[in-house]
Amino acid sequence: MDTATQARDMDAIRAAQDEEKISYFGNSHGGVLGASYARLFPQRELVIAAGSVKIHVSHVLAKIGVRTRVQAAIYAYRSGLVSPDE
């Protein structure tokens, strides 16, 4: 999965949660993902802060009611946020 696809998935999750803006914490590869998101969705305000990835991910997982990133992926498929073809 490339960063553009991941960025689109991030925006789909934002939209599914009826959020106007996205909160995103990234470092290392996350910086590349954040840059890809900003390029694809320039109309969205994006502030990227390095570090705190584990905390942010745990908040996202809690918000959608799952405990792991694998469960989050399953949630995304079952919710129609992504399809097997993507």
C-alpha positions, 0 to 999 in steps of 0.5 A: 500500500503506497502513501497516497492510498494510506492518505486517502484511507486517513481522509475516509476515516476522518469523513466517516467520523464526521470530522472537519479536520484531522488530528495527526501525529507522525514521525519517520514514515509518518512524515512522508504520509503526512506530506502525502496527505497534505498534497492530496488534500490541501483544503484540509488544515494539517498540522504534523507534530513529531512523536506521540504516535503510540498515544494518538493511535491508541486514541483512534483505536479507542474511538472506533472501539478496537484494540489493535491496528489489525482490528482497525483494518477489519473495522474499515473493511466492514464499515465500507471505508475501504474495499478489497479492490483498493 
